[in-house]
Amino acid sequence: MRSMGNAATTSDEFVRHTTESLTDGSFVRLVLSRSVDPADAPEKVIGRLVELKAGPYLSLTFRYPTRDTTKNVPLDQAAIWAKEQIGVRFRSALLNTTKRDWQLFVEDSGAAKLVAHKPANAEAPSRAHDRPRQAILDDSARDWLRGLGVLNDRGNVRPTMADKHAQINRYLEIFTHLAKDCGWLERGSGCPTITDMGCGKGYLTFGLWHLFARVWKRPVKVIGIEVREELVASANALARQIGAEGLEFAAGTIENAQLPTVDALIALHACNTATDDAIRRGVEAGAHLIIVAPCCHKEVRPQLGRPAPLAAVLEHGIMTERMAEWATDGLRTLFLEWAGYRTKMIEFVSTEHTPKNLMIAAVRDGKPFVSTAARARVEQFKEFFGIHHHALDEWLRHGLADH
Ligand SMILES: C[S@@+](CC[C@H](N)C(=O)[O-])C[C@H]1O[C@@H](n2cnc3c(N)ncnc32)[C@H](O)[C@@H]1O
């Protein structure tokens, strides 16, 4: 069944189905998406019905790229909240009930469509409120954090390692969101293989293993690749000492290390074009998820042109430096999009801890190297900035022929 109409009346009908299902017990879930103002809006809002001490509430999770926030709306105010949001702030809405599922689409033109489907859920979920979430770096992380020198013998964060501790925690929070996006938190999702290229001492590699094995209690294979053999040996010794099943370190380079089939490829703070090598290896391996946090940027700066409106500003060295970083990382995301990935650029750690704080996360979304529009965006960007050579160019040109 479907009905067409203007946004206001069709949205009102959707809101009516929502409030009815909240009161007659058939409500399963509400999902709002396609914000009218995507700049600072959540990607999704997910509503669940929960029973709190004070009564029933519509519990809302606002899903941003790297964090969730929550808000509980008393059931008697849910209709007002829904009317303010549905079709007004969000153009798509999905309501699952045990009787029927409803989908609302509002077009830019203001036309709206409401479609009814057979219910995907025969039973309403538990109304119990979730227990508080486990802290990521909890007591079960003490052995490896102490082994890596982040904690002292008394189990406290060493003052000189406070930034590192914050960085590991933030990284694992971000990874949690990306893992959800990749479906790795769903039951029966198997045992992903993750390589961490240029892993150094392995702070973030141990962290990733900890997240799967000890926080989520899920199987995982994490391989740290590092060129310095003494770091590989000490990381392997610590992994064995704490009985970290599924975690291993191997000597090798980002450019050439032999890789198994990987689900995720990560390279954090790899210098200059080593980040591009990591992107290339990830695309080549068909990794579902690629994460890089670039370090220094040397390739683009000497090539950077001075397009007229920017020329006077680029007289200042620091602005050229920043523009070169901006252009390098921007180009990396455009390449990744052409290679079939959906990209996100995220502030990794706050600038008060380090200026190298940008992270590019790419989730495979489609076929590589087929979108001529995506390729054109790469070319236009290079032309604008006067970039005639980029580390990913050559390989991606061959990639186009090979795929
Ligand atoms: C800045 S550290 C980053 C370590 C870790 N990824 C982190 O973010 O905490 C860079 C590490 O990459 C290693 N490295 C540099 N070039 C490499 C390459 N081409 N292949 C593999 N490892 C490399 C260095 O030895 C060093 O341990």
The ligand as an ORCA input file, in Angstrom:
! r2SCAN-3c Opt
* xyz 0 1
  C      54.897      7.209     13.956
  S      55.008      5.512     14.245
  C      53.322      5.078     14.404
  C      53.075      3.818     15.160
  C      51.622      3.407     15.322
  N      50.970      3.190     14.057
  C      50.870      4.484     16.108
  O      50.144      5.278     15.502
  O      50.986      4.504     17.342
  C      55.436      4.906     12.654
  C      55.925      3.464     12.694
  O      55.954      2.991     11.350
  C      57.161      2.272     11.137
  N      57.439      2.393      9.702
  C      57.900      3.457      9.028
  N      57.945      3.207      7.710
  C      57.466      1.949      7.552
  C      57.259      1.114      6.424
  N      57.521      1.572      5.212
  N      56.773     -0.115      6.617
  C      56.487     -0.558      7.868
  N      56.657      0.173      8.987
  C      57.145      1.425      8.825
  C      58.179      2.960     12.019
  O      59.256      2.074     12.351
  C      57.336      3.316     13.236
  O      57.359      2.306     14.194
*
